[in-house]
Structure formats: structure tokens, C-alpha cells
């Protein structure tokens, strides 16, 4: 989560839009919570009493509340999208500029397929969470607390029936988050691998054709694609089980309200309008839990994506110009290596070049004979300082 908090600092330039979106959500919640209460008034004071004026004017108030909620929701969506898309653009630019500073050593650790995944799917996952957060993360707790407050103020006994469902729901949510978070990380890793296979094939398609390696490349892609499919299917299975269970709990709550509310109506301690209002408030209470659990799943994925993005941003270029570097006005063209040993690994294992010493004078011709993978290209990379000696 610390990496996700660090990534969210790119949202700071859009603080005004974020605050406006959050405030608008509060007004949407107020408008939405008023509708079940108006339904209760229509049933108890209008239908039960045969008063058409109450039915007419309360219905008009419901229409007004619905239109107001829709209008404010549109404004909230506008500011949320403006903030989240601006955040996404700034973060994408920061990642791209960082990649431009990478040396060959950095690109060995983070290959093209991985970088493409971070610039696309990882970034999209975080943008989605920011956009959902500005609309749902504020709305859900306000809707939950507002609904419960109204229910307890109206009929505490029926409110306790709904309260009994919460512990079970929360346990399911926490269990779901524990399972789904590592799966999101695995999905992104598999997507990395698939993109790398795809990138290597497309950039080297002429070589693949020339050496008749299409069958081999097909098998590589099929294997990477199957790995991504398997882990994605597993994640979808958990999601497809979790949400119906939450919906079943909501339906059980509805049955409980109707049953115990019916007993109270029969005893004359409550009204039919209150039962209808409580049924609506049940969904207004449990639906935020469903939204938060959905958000939690996406936050788990965004947290994993943020860690992968910060891996790019935190990477230190292995080859950098020194602050006191002196520009060469005239280059003589003399190249000299003195006891150079080089390995592509930081721990110094498996050296590619060992104790290489030679001098190439200006105007002279130097040859680098050797078998494939003997270190010829590595030596040229060192000559141009694309790598540091280690």
C-alpha cells in the first residue's frame, strides 16, 4: 500500500477537482437517502389514508430528488474523470521520461514487455481505482452510515436485524481480499511474460520466418497465453462465487425484514410504509459493502500495479553523466582496456569478459575474433559506456 500512496501524489495537481467530486458525492447521497423516506410517506400518509394530494406532491418530490441526484452525479463524474485522467497522463509521462534515462543494464532487468505492461495495464488499473475512489469510496461509507442512522432512528428493532448480517459480510470481504490480492499480482506477472513473448516475436518476425521457427514461436505464445488464462480464470472463479453470496445475504435480510416487520405491523407497532422504506434502506446499506468489496479487489490489483510502476520510477540509471564531466573538444580515437572483467550480474557471477587488456591506436584496425557469446558485443557496449564495468 505504501507504493500506492506514493503513486497517488501525482493526483495532487488535481486537488481542486478531487475535492469538488467528493463534495458532490455527499449531495448525491442525501438525495438518494430521501427517496425511501418519501416512499414511506406515500404509503402511510397517502395510500393508507386515501389522500391524493399527499401522493401527488410526494411523488413530485421523489421525481425532483431523482433528477437532482442524476444532475449532481453527472457533475461528479465529470470532475472525477478529469482528475483521474489528468493523474494518469502525468504518471504516464513520468514513467516514460524515466525510461529514457535507462542504460542497457536497466533494460536487462526491465525488458520491453514489462515496461509496456507498466505503461498500459498497470497504469489503467491505478487510474480505474482513482476514478472509482472519487465516486464510490466516499459514496459507500456515507450511504452506509446514513442508511443505518435513519433505520435506527425509525425502528431500532428492525435495524438490529440488518446489523446481524454485517459480521458475516465483513468476514467474507476480508477473506475475499486476502485471496484476490496475490492473484492480481500473478495476473500482471503473466501478462508481463505474454507481452514479452509477443514483443520478441513481432520485432523479430523476419528472423523467425527466415529460420522457419514459426512452430516454436507458436508453442511459446500458447504456453504464455495458457498461463495467463489459467490464473485469470482462477481469479474470476473467486469473484463469481463471492458476489452471489453477498447478494444472497441481502435477500436473506429482505426476508427477515418482511417477516419481523410483518409481525410488528400485525401488532400495530409499525407501518407498511416503514417496512417498504427499510427494504430500500437494506439495499442502501449492503450495496455500499458490495461496492467497497469490489473496490478492495481493484485496490489490491492497483497496489500490485503501483509497486511495479514504482520499480520503474525508483530505478537508478546504471550509467549516468557525472556532474563534473568534462566535454571532449577533440577526440583522438584511442581506445584502451586495462585488466577489464565484466559480468551482467551485480554479484559478479559468470563473467562475460575476464582480464581483457588491449589498446587500439587512432587509425589502426583492430579485430575481435571469437565464437558466438564470447563477449564481442559486450566489449563494444563497454567501449561506448552503455554498461559500467563491475
HUGI-V127867 format. One record per residue. N is the residue number from 1. D_CENTER is the distance of its C-alpha to the mean C-alpha in Angstrom with 2 decimals. Layout:
n->(N:N)
d_center->(D_CENTER:D_CENTER)
This chain:
n->(1:2:3:4:5:6:7:8:9:10:11:12:13:14:15:16:17:18:19:20:21:22:23:24:25:26:27:28:29:30:31:32:33:34:35:36:37:38:39:40:41:42:43:44:45:46:47:48:49:50:51:52:53:54:55:56:57:58:59:60:61:62:63:64:65:66:67:68:69:70:71:72:73:74:75:76:77:78:79:80:81:82:83:84:85:86:87:88:89:90:91:92:93:94:95:96:97:98:99:100:101:102:103:104:105:106:107:108:109:110:111:112:113:114:115:116:117:118:119:120:121:122:123:124:125:126:127:128:129:130:131:132:133:134:135:136:137:138:139:140:141:142:143:144:145:146:147:148:149:150:151:152:153:154:155:156:157:158:159:160:161:162:163:164:165:166:167:168:169:170:171:172:173:174:175:176:177:178:179:180:181:182:183:184:185:186:187:188:189:190:191:192:193:194:195:196:197:198:199:200:201:202:203:204:205:206:207:208:209:210:211:212:213:214:215:216:217:218:219:220:221:222:223:224:225:226:227:228:229:230:231:232:233:234:235:236:237:238:239:240:241:242:243:244:245:246:247:248:249:250:251:252:253:254:255:256:257:258:259:260:261:262:263:264:265:266:267:268:269:270:271:272:273:274:275:276:277:278:279:280:281:282:283:284:285:286:287:288:289:290:291:292:293:294:295:296:297:298:299:300:301:302:303:304:305:306:307:308:309:310:311:312:313:314:315:316:317:318:319:320:321:322:323:324:325:326:327:328:329:330:331:332:333:334:335:336:337:338:339:340:341:342:343:344:345:346:347:348:349:350:351:352:353:354:355:356:357:358:359:360:361:362:363:364:365:366:367:368:369:370:371:372:373:374:375:376:377:378:379:380:381:382:383:384:385:386:387:388:389:390)
d_center->(11.63:14.08:12.12:9.29:12.41:13.89:11.26:11.56:15.22:14.75:14.47:18.02:19.94:18.63:19.76:22.36:20.17:17.76:20.88:22.47:19.55:19.63:23.42:23.45:21.36:24.18:26.77:25.00:25.06:28.73:29.65:27.96:29.58:32.95:33.12:33.83:36.47:38.06:38.17:40.06:42.50:43.19:43.99:45.95:47.69:47.82:48.13:49.90:52.30:52.76:51.90:50.69:50.22:47.59:45.84:46.00:44.92:42.16:40.83:40.85:38.93:36.29:36.05:35.79:33.03:31.05:31.60:30.72:27.44:26.62:27.66:25.67:22.53:23.03:23.37:20.31:18.23:19.94:19.20:15.55:15.06:17.35:15.52:11.94:13.54:15.77:13.13:11.50:15.11:16.16:13.48:14.22:17.85:17.67:16.25:18.91:21.65:20.92:21.24:24.56:25.94:25.35:28.48:29.15:28.49:24.89:24.48:26.02:23.32:20.40:21.63:20.99:18.85:16.44:16.40:15.86:12.77:11.34:12.60:11.29:8.65:6.74:7.36:6.72:3.08:3.59:6.55:5.91:5.15:8.09:10.03:9.89:10.71:13.63:14.92:14.34:13.88:17.34:18.84:18.32:20.28:22.82:23.46:23.78:26.16:28.05:28.71:29.90:32.05:33.75:34.33:35.91:38.01:39.18:39.77:38.81:39.99:37.71:34.78:35.42:35.08:31.47:30.87:31.98:29.00:26.40:26.92:26.43:23.26:21.77:22.83:21.13:17.80:18.01:19.18:16.37:13.74:15.97:16.14:12.69:10.96:13.30:13.01:9.37:10.78:13.77:12.27:10.81:14.26:16.11:14.50:15.61:19.02:19.33:18.63:21.13:23.72:23.32:23.64:26.66:28.31:27.99:29.16:31.98:32.91:36.48:37.00:35.70:38.20:40.98:40.81:40.22:37.00:35.25:35.61:34.16:31.12:30.71:30.73:28.12:25.75:26.59:25.88:22.45:21.62:23.00:20.96:17.67:19.22:20.35:17.18:15.26:18.30:18.32:14.83:15.95:19.19:17.86:15.88:19.06:21.16:19.29:19.12:22.80:23.86:22.44:24.20:27.32:27.34:27.19:30.10:32.00:31.64:33.08:35.97:36.65:36.75:39.09:41.29:41.71:41.71:44.40:46.48:46.22:47.16:50.11:51.11:50.84:48.35:45.53:45.23:43.70:41.69:40.10:39.12:37.47:35.66:34.51:33.16:31.03:29.98:29.02:26.35:25.43:25.07:23.35:21.00:19.07:18.80:17.41:14.88:13.94:13.72:11.40:9.26:9.85:8.73:5.22:5.62:7.18:4.88:2.88:6.67:7.84:6.37:7.85:10.90:11.39:11.29:13.61:15.73:16.56:17.20:19.22:21.25:24.87:26.86:29.60:32.12:32.49:35.46:37.38:37.99:41.74:41.64:44.86:44.92:47.44:49.97:51.74:50.39:53.17:51.17:52.11:49.56:50.12:48.38:49.81:48.94:45.31:43.21:39.63:36.80:33.25:32.16:31.95:34.11:36.90:37.19:38.54:40.01:40.15:42.98:45.56:48.14:48.32:51.03:52.41:53.39:53.33:55.77:55.45:56.83:56.92:55.31:53.26:52.15:49.40:50.50:48.52:46.92:43.36:40.89:43.68:41.79:43.20:39.93:38.73:41.92:41.41:37.86:39.41:42.15:39.76:37.71:34.50:34.41:35.96:38.52:37.43)
